[in-house]
Amino acid sequence: MAAVEDGHTDVAGTWVTEDRRIRQELLPDGCYDEARGERASAYTGRYTVTGSHLDHVDGTGFTAAGDIRDGVAYHEHLVPQRE
């Protein structure tokens, strides 16, 4: 499934937490790559967008969800912004 469909929020790009410890690269094809601290590609998986709602599932089956509001992602306990 494509990450972005007509009428859905465009989320492709790099999203980082304020302390820059967590960086998520959301790719246009619906895949993501998340770095944590010095650990590159700590988590990888797929994401989908429904309206402004964002769902992730990583390679282990772990899921996370959030919403994009005013250019900020409120994603579980993280609040990354587009870089």
Gaussian input, Z-matrix of N, CA and C with variables (Angstrom, degrees):
# hf/3-21g

backbone

0 1
 N
 C     1     B1
 C     2     B2     1     A1
 N     3     B3     2     A2     1     D1
 C     4     B4     3     A3     2     D2
 C     5     B5     4     A4     3     D3
 N     6     B6     5     A5     4     D4
 C     7     B7     6     A6     5     D5
 C     8     B8     7     A7     6     D6
 N     9     B9     8     A8     7     D7
 C    10    B10     9     A9     8     D8
 C    11    B11    10    A10     9     D9
 N    12    B12    11    A11    10    D10
 C    13    B13    12    A12    11    D11
 C    14    B14    13    A13    12    D12
 N    15    B15    14    A14    13    D13
 C    16    B16    15    A15    14    D14
 C    17    B17    16    A16    15    D15
 N    18    B18    17    A17    16    D16
 C    19    B19    18    A18    17    D17
 C    20    B20    19    A19    18    D18
 N    21    B21    20    A20    19    D19
 C    22    B22    21    A21    20    D20
 C    23    B23    22    A22    21    D21
 N    24    B24    23    A23    22    D22
 C    25    B25    24    A24    23    D23
 C    26    B26    25    A25    24    D24
 N    27    B27    26    A26    25    D25
 C    28    B28    27    A27    26    D26
 C    29    B29    28    A28    27    D27
 N    30    B30    29    A29    28    D28
 C    31    B31    30    A30    29    D29
 C    32    B32    31    A31    30    D30
 N    33    B33    32    A32    31    D31
 C    34    B34    33    A33    32    D32
 C    35    B35    34    A34    33    D33
 N    36    B36    35    A35    34    D34
 C    37    B37    36    A36    35    D35
 C    38    B38    37    A37    36    D36
 N    39    B39    38    A38    37    D37
 C    40    B40    39    A39    38    D38
 C    41    B41    40    A40    39    D39
 N    42    B42    41    A41    40    D40
 C    43    B43    42    A42    41    D41
 C    44    B44    43    A43    42    D42
 N    45    B45    44    A44    43    D43
 C    46    B46    45    A45    44    D44
 C    47    B47    46    A46    45    D45
 N    48    B48    47    A47    46    D46
 C    49    B49    48    A48    47    D47
 C    50    B50    49    A49    48    D48
 N    51    B51    50    A50    49    D49
 C    52    B52    51    A51    50    D50
 C    53    B53    52    A52    51    D51
 N    54    B54    53    A53    52    D52
 C    55    B55    54    A54    53    D53
 C    56    B56    55    A55    54    D54
 N    57    B57    56    A56    55    D55
 C    58    B58    57    A57    56    D56
 C    59    B59    58    A58    57    D57
 N    60    B60    59    A59    58    D58
 C    61    B61    60    A60    59    D59
 C    62    B62    61    A61    60    D60
 N    63    B63    62    A62    61    D61
 C    64    B64    63    A63    62    D62
 C    65    B65    64    A64    63    D63
 N    66    B66    65    A65    64    D64
 C    67    B67    66    A66    65    D65
 C    68    B68    67    A67    66    D66
 N    69    B69    68    A68    67    D67
 C    70    B70    69    A69    68    D68
 C    71    B71    70    A70    69    D69
 N    72    B72    71    A71    70    D70
 C    73    B73    72    A72    71    D71
 C    74    B74    73    A73    72    D72
 N    75    B75    74    A74    73    D73
 C    76    B76    75    A75    74    D74
 C    77    B77    76    A76    75    D75
 N    78    B78    77    A77    76    D76
 C    79    B79    78    A78    77    D77
 C    80    B80    79    A79    78    D78
 N    81    B81    80    A80    79    D79
 C    82    B82    81    A81    80    D80
 C    83    B83    82    A82    81    D81
 N    84    B84    83    A83    82    D82
 C    85    B85    84    A84    83    D83
 C    86    B86    85    A85    84    D84
 N    87    B87    86    A86    85    D85
 C    88    B88    87    A87    86    D86
 C    89    B89    88    A88    87    D87
 N    90    B90    89    A89    88    D88
 C    91    B91    90    A90    89    D89
 C    92    B92    91    A91    90    D90
 N    93    B93    92    A92    91    D91
 C    94    B94    93    A93    92    D92
 C    95    B95    94    A94    93    D93
 N    96    B96    95    A95    94    D94
 C    97    B97    96    A96    95    D95
 C    98    B98    97    A97    96    D96
 N    99    B99    98    A98    97    D97
 C   100   B100    99    A99    98    D98
 C   101   B101   100   A100    99    D99
 N   102   B102   101   A101   100   D100
 C   103   B103   102   A102   101   D101
 C   104   B104   103   A103   102   D102
 N   105   B105   104   A104   103   D103
 C   106   B106   105   A105   104   D104
 C   107   B107   106   A106   105   D105
 N   108   B108   107   A107   106   D106
 C   109   B109   108   A108   107   D107
 C   110   B110   109   A109   108   D108
 N   111   B111   110   A110   109   D109
 C   112   B112   111   A111   110   D110
 C   113   B113   112   A112   111   D111
 N   114   B114   113   A113   112   D112
 C   115   B115   114   A114   113   D113
 C   116   B116   115   A115   114   D114
 N   117   B117   116   A116   115   D115
 C   118   B118   117   A117   116   D116
 C   119   B119   118   A118   117   D117
 N   120   B120   119   A119   118   D118
 C   121   B121   120   A120   119   D119
 C   122   B122   121   A121   120   D120
 N   123   B123   122   A122   121   D121
 C   124   B124   123   A123   122   D122
 C   125   B125   124   A124   123   D123
 N   126   B126   125   A125   124   D124
 C   127   B127   126   A126   125   D125
 C   128   B128   127   A127   126   D126
 N   129   B129   128   A128   127   D127
 C   130   B130   129   A129   128   D128
 C   131   B131   130   A130   129   D129
 N   132   B132   131   A131   130   D130
 C   133   B133   132   A132   131   D131
 C   134   B134   133   A133   132   D132
 N   135   B135   134   A134   133   D133
 C   136   B136   135   A135   134   D134
 C   137   B137   136   A136   135   D135
 N   138   B138   137   A137   136   D136
 C   139   B139   138   A138   137   D137
 C   140   B140   139   A139   138   D138
 N   141   B141   140   A140   139   D139
 C   142   B142   141   A141   140   D140
 C   143   B143   142   A142   141   D141
 N   144   B144   143   A143   142   D142
 C   145   B145   144   A144   143   D143
 C   146   B146   145   A145   144   D144
 N   147   B147   146   A146   145   D145
 C   148   B148   147   A147   146   D146
 C   149   B149   148   A148   147   D147
 N   150   B150   149   A149   148   D148
 C   151   B151   150   A150   149   D149
 C   152   B152   151   A151   150   D150
 N   153   B153   152   A152   151   D151
 C   154   B154   153   A153   152   D152
 C   155   B155   154   A154   153   D153
 N   156   B156   155   A155   154   D154
 C   157   B157   156   A156   155   D155
 C   158   B158   157   A157   156   D156
 N   159   B159   158   A158   157   D157
 C   160   B160   159   A159   158   D158
 C   161   B161   160   A160   159   D159
 N   162   B162   161   A161   160   D160
 C   163   B163   162   A162   161   D161
 C   164   B164   163   A163   162   D162
 N   165   B165   164   A164   163   D163
 C   166   B166   165   A165   164   D164
 C   167   B167   166   A166   165   D165
 N   168   B168   167   A167   166   D166
 C   169   B169   168   A168   167   D167
 C   170   B170   169   A169   168   D168
 N   171   B171   170   A170   169   D169
 C   172   B172   171   A171   170   D170
 C   173   B173   172   A172   171   D171
 N   174   B174   173   A173   172   D172
 C   175   B175   174   A174   173   D173
 C   176   B176   175   A175   174   D174
 N   177   B177   176   A176   175   D175
 C   178   B178   177   A177   176   D176
 C   179   B179   178   A178   177   D177
 N   180   B180   179   A179   178   D178
 C   181   B181   180   A180   179   D179
 C   182   B182   181   A181   180   D180
 N   183   B183   182   A182   181   D181
 C   184   B184   183   A183   182   D182
 C   185   B185   184   A184   183   D183
 N   186   B186   185   A185   184   D184
 C   187   B187   186   A186   185   D185
 C   188   B188   187   A187   186   D186
 N   189   B189   188   A188   187   D187
 C   190   B190   189   A189   188   D188
 C   191   B191   190   A190   189   D189
 N   192   B192   191   A191   190   D190
 C   193   B193   192   A192   191   D191
 C   194   B194   193   A193   192   D192
 N   195   B195   194   A194   193   D193
 C   196   B196   195   A195   194   D194
 C   197   B197   196   A196   195   D195
 N   198   B198   197   A197   196   D196
 C   199   B199   198   A198   197   D197
 C   200   B200   199   A199   198   D198
 N   201   B201   200   A200   199   D199
 C   202   B202   201   A201   200   D200
 C   203   B203   202   A202   201   D201
 N   204   B204   203   A203   202   D202
 C   205   B205   204   A204   203   D203
 C   206   B206   205   A205   204   D204
 N   207   B207   206   A206   205   D205
 C   208   B208   207   A207   206   D206
 C   209   B209   208   A208   207   D207
 N   210   B210   209   A209   208   D208
 C   211   B211   210   A210   209   D209
 C   212   B212   211   A211   210   D210
 N   213   B213   212   A212   211   D211
 C   214   B214   213   A213   212   D212
 C   215   B215   214   A214   213   D213
 N   216   B216   215   A215   214   D214
 C   217   B217   216   A216   215   D215
 C   218   B218   217   A217   216   D216
 N   219   B219   218   A218   217   D217
 C   220   B220   219   A219   218   D218
 C   221   B221   220   A220   219   D219
 N   222   B222   221   A221   220   D220
 C   223   B223   222   A222   221   D221
 C   224   B224   223   A223   222   D222
 N   225   B225   224   A224   223   D223
 C   226   B226   225   A225   224   D224
 C   227   B227   226   A226   225   D225
 N   228   B228   227   A227   226   D226
 C   229   B229   228   A228   227   D227
 C   230   B230   229   A229   228   D228
 N   231   B231   230   A230   229   D229
 C   232   B232   231   A231   230   D230
 C   233   B233   232   A232   231   D231
 N   234   B234   233   A233   232   D232
 C   235   B235   234   A234   233   D233
 C   236   B236   235   A235   234   D234
 N   237   B237   236   A236   235   D235
 C   238   B238   237   A237   236   D236
 C   239   B239   238   A238   237   D237
 N   240   B240   239   A239   238   D238
 C   241   B241   240   A240   239   D239
 C   242   B242   241   A241   240   D240
 N   243   B243   242   A242   241   D241
 C   244   B244   243   A243   242   D242
 C   245   B245   244   A244   243   D243
 N   246   B246   245   A245   244   D244
 C   247   B247   246   A246   245   D245
 C   248   B248   247   A247   246   D246

   B1=1.4432
   B2=1.5240
   B3=1.2979
   B4=1.4636
   B5=1.5146
   B6=1.3069
   B7=1.4550
   B8=1.5134
   B9=1.3114
   B10=1.4552
   B11=1.5176
   B12=1.3125
   B13=1.4511
   B14=1.5145
   B15=1.3284
   B16=1.4578
   B17=1.5255
   B18=1.3368
   B19=1.4540
   B20=1.5089
   B21=1.3158
   B22=1.4568
   B23=1.5183
   B24=1.2942
   B25=1.4551
   B26=1.5254
   B27=1.3267
   B28=1.4664
   B29=1.5291
   B30=1.3222
   B31=1.4626
   B32=1.5223
   B33=1.3314
   B34=1.4646
   B35=1.5224
   B36=1.3285
   B37=1.4596
   B38=1.5152
   B39=1.3168
   B40=1.4589
   B41=1.5167
   B42=1.3200
   B43=1.4643
   B44=1.5228
   B45=1.3329
   B46=1.4657
   B47=1.5236
   B48=1.3377
   B49=1.4590
   B50=1.5277
   B51=1.3115
   B52=1.4633
   B53=1.5256
   B54=1.3308
   B55=1.4674
   B56=1.5403
   B57=1.3457
   B58=1.4626
   B59=1.5310
   B60=1.3133
   B61=1.4596
   B62=1.5232
   B63=1.3339
   B64=1.4577
   B65=1.5261
   B66=1.3467
   B67=1.4641
   B68=1.5184
   B69=1.3161
   B70=1.4604
   B71=1.5188
   B72=1.3096
   B73=1.4549
   B74=1.5307
   B75=1.3392
   B76=1.4567
   B77=1.5199
   B78=1.3053
   B79=1.4599
   B80=1.5308
   B81=1.3286
   B82=1.4696
   B83=1.5276
   B84=1.3297
   B85=1.4653
   B86=1.5266
   B87=1.3486
   B88=1.4582
   B89=1.5136
   B90=1.3170
   B91=1.4706
   B92=1.5234
   B93=1.3321
   B94=1.4650
   B95=1.5177
   B96=1.3299
   B97=1.4549
   B98=1.5216
   B99=1.3249
   B100=1.4601
   B101=1.5229
   B102=1.3265
   B103=1.4630
   B104=1.5198
   B105=1.3318
   B106=1.4691
   B107=1.5099
   B108=1.3332
   B109=1.4555
   B110=1.5100
   B111=1.3205
   B112=1.4615
   B113=1.5310
   B114=1.3171
   B115=1.4683
   B116=1.5363
   B117=1.3188
   B118=1.4620
   B119=1.5285
   B120=1.3170
   B121=1.4712
   B122=1.5295
   B123=1.3302
   B124=1.4637
   B125=1.5213
   B126=1.3252
   B127=1.4534
   B128=1.5180
   B129=1.3066
   B130=1.4572
   B131=1.5176
   B132=1.3111
   B133=1.4498
   B134=1.5056
   B135=1.3376
   B136=1.4601
   B137=1.5190
   B138=1.3183
   B139=1.4544
   B140=1.5209
   B141=1.3222
   B142=1.4566
   B143=1.5218
   B144=1.3131
   B145=1.4639
   B146=1.5212
   B147=1.3181
   B148=1.4589
   B149=1.5230
   B150=1.3298
   B151=1.4653
   B152=1.5098
   B153=1.3192
   B154=1.4666
   B155=1.5326
   B156=1.3319
   B157=1.4692
   B158=1.5320
   B159=1.3221
   B160=1.4610
   B161=1.5254
   B162=1.3307
   B163=1.4631
   B164=1.5232
   B165=1.3372
   B166=1.4644
   B167=1.5228
   B168=1.3189
   B169=1.4618
   B170=1.5273
   B171=1.3409
   B172=1.4688
   B173=1.5261
   B174=1.3034
   B175=1.4574
   B176=1.5180
   B177=1.3349
   B178=1.4635
   B179=1.5203
   B180=1.3636
   B181=1.4624
   B182=1.5118
   B183=1.3385
   B184=1.4684
   B185=1.5169
   B186=1.3263
   B187=1.4536
   B188=1.5185
   B189=1.3201
   B190=1.4593
   B191=1.5174
   B192=1.3283
   B193=1.4606
   B194=1.5172
   B195=1.3179
   B196=1.4489
   B197=1.5121
   B198=1.3264
   B199=1.4516
   B200=1.5150
   B201=1.3272
   B202=1.4584
   B203=1.5212
   B204=1.3347
   B205=1.4632
   B206=1.5163
   B207=1.3229
   B208=1.4659
   B209=1.5232
   B210=1.3350
   B211=1.4554
   B212=1.5103
   B213=1.3272
   B214=1.4608
   B215=1.5186
   B216=1.3320
   B217=1.4633
   B218=1.5277
   B219=1.3010
   B220=1.4560
   B221=1.5201
   B222=1.3371
   B223=1.4572
   B224=1.5125
   B225=1.3536
   B226=1.4621
   B227=1.5324
   B228=1.3176
   B229=1.4678
   B230=1.5327
   B231=1.3309
   B232=1.4751
   B233=1.5171
   B234=1.3320
   B235=1.4625
   B236=1.5314
   B237=1.3387
   B238=1.4714
   B239=1.5261
   B240=1.3314
   B241=1.4504
   B242=1.5067
   B243=1.3299
   B244=1.4580
   B245=1.5156
   B246=1.3166
   B247=1.4517
   B248=1.5152
   A1=108.23
   A2=116.91
   A3=121.45
   A4=109.23
   A5=116.03
   A6=121.15
   A7=112.01
   A8=117.79
   A9=121.68
   A10=108.78
   A11=116.09
   A12=121.45
   A13=108.33
   A14=117.80
   A15=121.70
   A16=110.39
   A17=116.30
   A18=121.29
   A19=114.45
   A20=117.81
   A21=121.07
   A22=109.83
   A23=115.97
   A24=122.10
   A25=111.04
   A26=116.74
   A27=122.16
   A28=107.96
   A29=117.36
   A30=121.31
   A31=113.23
   A32=117.21
   A33=120.39
   A34=110.10
   A35=115.36
   A36=121.78
   A37=110.04
   A38=115.84
   A39=121.77
   A40=109.75
   A41=115.45
   A42=123.75
   A43=107.38
   A44=116.97
   A45=121.05
   A46=110.61
   A47=114.85
   A48=119.18
   A49=108.56
   A50=116.49
   A51=121.56
   A52=112.23
   A53=117.17
   A54=120.37
   A55=112.48
   A56=116.33
   A57=124.68
   A58=113.05
   A59=118.00
   A60=121.92
   A61=111.74
   A62=116.75
   A63=120.96
   A64=108.49
   A65=114.42
   A66=121.51
   A67=108.43
   A68=116.01
   A69=120.74
   A70=109.53
   A71=115.52
   A72=121.55
   A73=106.26
   A74=115.90
   A75=121.61
   A76=107.29
   A77=115.92
   A78=121.88
   A79=110.66
   A80=117.60
   A81=120.69
   A82=114.10
   A83=118.33
   A84=120.96
   A85=113.83
   A86=117.29
   A87=120.65
   A88=114.91
   A89=117.57
   A90=121.46
   A91=109.45
   A92=116.00
   A93=119.34
   A94=110.02
   A95=113.94
   A96=123.02
   A97=106.24
   A98=116.58
   A99=121.11
   A100=110.75
   A101=116.08
   A102=122.73
   A103=108.05
   A104=115.49
   A105=121.00
   A106=108.26
   A107=115.62
   A108=119.84
   A109=110.19
   A110=116.60
   A111=121.92
   A112=112.54
   A113=116.40
   A114=121.07
   A115=110.86
   A116=116.22
   A117=121.57
   A118=109.06
   A119=116.61
   A120=122.38
   A121=111.85
   A122=116.38
   A123=120.78
   A124=110.64
   A125=116.63
   A126=122.40
   A127=108.41
   A128=115.92
   A129=121.53
   A130=107.81
   A131=116.07
   A132=119.57
   A133=111.18
   A134=114.76
   A135=121.73
   A136=109.82
   A137=115.61
   A138=120.69
   A139=109.19
   A140=115.36
   A141=122.03
   A142=108.39
   A143=114.55
   A144=121.54
   A145=108.09
   A146=115.71
   A147=122.38
   A148=106.10
   A149=116.54
   A150=119.82
   A151=108.40
   A152=118.03
   A153=121.90
   A154=111.38
   A155=116.56
   A156=121.89
   A157=109.55
   A158=115.68
   A159=123.04
   A160=109.43
   A161=117.17
   A162=123.08
   A163=109.09
   A164=116.03
   A165=122.78
   A166=109.18
   A167=116.41
   A168=121.73
   A169=106.27
   A170=116.10
   A171=118.55
   A172=110.20
   A173=115.11
   A174=121.53
   A175=114.71
   A176=118.03
   A177=121.31
   A178=111.92
   A179=116.66
   A180=120.78
   A181=113.55
   A182=117.60
   A183=121.33
   A184=109.08
   A185=117.72
   A186=121.47
   A187=111.46
   A188=115.56
   A189=122.48
   A190=107.21
   A191=115.92
   A192=120.62
   A193=109.79
   A194=114.96
   A195=120.20
   A196=110.88
   A197=115.48
   A198=122.39
   A199=109.90
   A200=115.35
   A201=121.87
   A202=107.01
   A203=116.47
   A204=121.76
   A205=108.87
   A206=116.75
   A207=122.57
   A208=112.14
   A209=116.92
   A210=121.59
   A211=115.19
   A212=117.60
   A213=122.43
   A214=108.18
   A215=116.57
   A216=121.41
   A217=109.14
   A218=116.16
   A219=121.84
   A220=104.24
   A221=114.69
   A222=122.08
   A223=109.41
   A224=115.18
   A225=121.58
   A226=108.16
   A227=120.13
   A228=122.12
   A229=112.52
   A230=118.24
   A231=122.18
   A232=111.12
   A233=115.17
   A234=120.61
   A235=108.14
   A236=116.22
   A237=118.45
   A238=112.10
   A239=114.63
   A240=120.92
   A241=107.75
   A242=115.26
   A243=119.90
   A244=108.76
   A245=115.88
   A246=121.33
   A247=109.88
   D1=138.93
   D2=178.47
   D3=-70.64
   D4=150.49
   D5=-178.66
   D6=-70.38
   D7=-33.30
   D8=-174.95
   D9=-128.27
   D10=128.28
   D11=176.69
   D12=-120.03
   D13=166.56
   D14=-179.99
   D15=-51.46
   D16=132.91
   D17=178.56
   D18=83.02
   D19=1.34
   D20=-178.61
   D21=-105.69
   D22=154.41
   D23=179.46
   D24=-64.85
   D25=133.23
   D26=176.42
   D27=-80.53
   D28=114.52
   D29=-177.26
   D30=-114.18
   D31=-4.63
   D32=-177.80
   D33=-57.92
   D34=137.37
   D35=179.93
   D36=136.04
   D37=-170.24
   D38=-178.64
   D39=-99.69
   D40=131.35
   D41=178.85
   D42=-120.15
   D43=132.83
   D44=-176.96
   D45=-132.92
   D46=148.26
   D47=173.88
   D48=-77.62
   D49=161.34
   D50=-176.59
   D51=-55.43
   D52=-38.09
   D53=-179.67
   D54=-83.29
   D55=-0.41
   D56=178.27
   D57=64.77
   D58=10.89
   D59=-179.82
   D60=-71.05
   D61=-32.77
   D62=-179.51
   D63=-118.25
   D64=127.88
   D65=-179.84
   D66=-130.03
   D67=123.31
   D68=177.38
   D69=-113.48
   D70=127.12
   D71=173.44
   D72=-101.64
   D73=109.83
   D74=177.94
   D75=-96.07
   D76=113.70
   D77=-175.00
   D78=-88.00
   D79=151.26
   D80=-178.22
   D81=-60.89
   D82=-20.18
   D83=-178.63
   D84=-86.45
   D85=4.99
   D86=178.55
   D87=91.99
   D88=4.63
   D89=175.28
   D90=-97.19
   D91=156.74
   D92=174.05
   D93=-137.85
   D94=157.65
   D95=178.01
   D96=-135.79
   D97=121.47
   D98=-176.22
   D99=-115.31
   D100=126.77
   D101=174.18
   D102=-101.46
   D103=143.07
   D104=177.00
   D105=-130.25
   D106=116.41
   D107=-177.18
   D108=59.21
   D109=-127.13
   D110=179.91
   D111=-86.43
   D112=-2.81
   D113=-175.44
   D114=-91.74
   D115=100.22
   D116=176.95
   D117=-70.92
   D118=147.03
   D119=178.44
   D120=51.04
   D121=43.07
   D122=178.27
   D123=-62.14
   D124=-37.41
   D125=177.70
   D126=-138.74
   D127=138.88
   D128=174.62
   D129=-135.46
   D130=153.47
   D131=179.51
   D132=175.86
   D133=-150.61
   D134=-178.22
   D135=-124.19
   D136=156.57
   D137=174.62
   D138=-137.41
   D139=156.23
   D140=174.58
   D141=-133.22
   D142=154.68
   D143=179.14
   D144=-124.04
   D145=130.02
   D146=173.61
   D147=-126.13
   D148=106.35
   D149=-173.31
   D150=64.40
   D151=-117.03
   D152=175.95
   D153=-109.12
   D154=10.93
   D155=179.58
   D156=-92.27
   D157=136.00
   D158=-175.44
   D159=-120.30
   D160=128.74
   D161=176.10
   D162=-121.03
   D163=136.67
   D164=177.29
   D165=-119.66
   D166=146.86
   D167=166.88
   D168=-139.44
   D169=125.07
   D170=-177.60
   D171=-92.47
   D172=179.68
   D173=-175.84
   D174=-63.09
   D175=-18.62
   D176=178.88
   D177=-91.88
   D178=-7.32
   D179=-176.77
   D180=98.47
   D181=-4.30
   D182=177.36
   D183=-63.88
   D184=136.68
   D185=178.86
   D186=-117.76
   D187=151.93
   D188=175.94
   D189=-147.17
   D190=152.88
   D191=-178.24
   D192=-138.92
   D193=159.23
   D194=177.67
   D195=-170.98
   D196=-175.97
   D197=-179.53
   D198=-135.35
   D199=148.93
   D200=175.60
   D201=-100.72
   D202=122.39
   D203=177.56
   D204=-133.58
   D205=123.68
   D206=177.71
   D207=53.04
   D208=40.86
   D209=176.65
   D210=77.91
   D211=9.40
   D212=179.22
   D213=-120.22
   D214=136.61
   D215=177.23
   D216=-93.31
   D217=124.40
   D218=173.19
   D219=-104.43
   D220=95.37
   D221=-166.91
   D222=-122.52
   D223=99.44
   D224=-174.45
   D225=52.97
   D226=-120.34
   D227=-179.02
   D228=-93.92
   D229=1.07
   D230=-179.71
   D231=-98.92
   D232=153.31
   D233=175.96
   D234=-133.99
   D235=68.90
   D236=-179.86
   D237=-78.64
   D238=152.92
   D239=176.18
   D240=-119.60
   D241=154.09
   D242=179.19
   D243=-66.01
   D244=134.85
   D245=-179.33
   D246=-81.50

